[in-house]
Amino acid sequence: MTAKTKRTYNLSSDAVAHVRDLAARGDLATSQDGVVELAIDHLYREIRDRDDAAMWSRAAQDQAFRTEMRTIESQVGGPDDWPSE
């Protein structure tokens, strides 16, 4: 089990009301803390995924990276060449 740390944040009254409403639904999280953790996890993953997409986009424009990927592809082959399990 992950250790919990008590923190205090100053939130707008609207944010507090939204957390309470979401926790009261009962289908998202079992507590207000759970709602906040879920929201933070969702935002963290969204930002990470956006950063990853930007990195792959830059890589697609990098000629050295594209050359290296073509070399690897020629050595590994495609999915049709992979052994089945």
Order of alpha helices (4+ residues) and beta strands (2+ residues): alpha-alpha-alpha
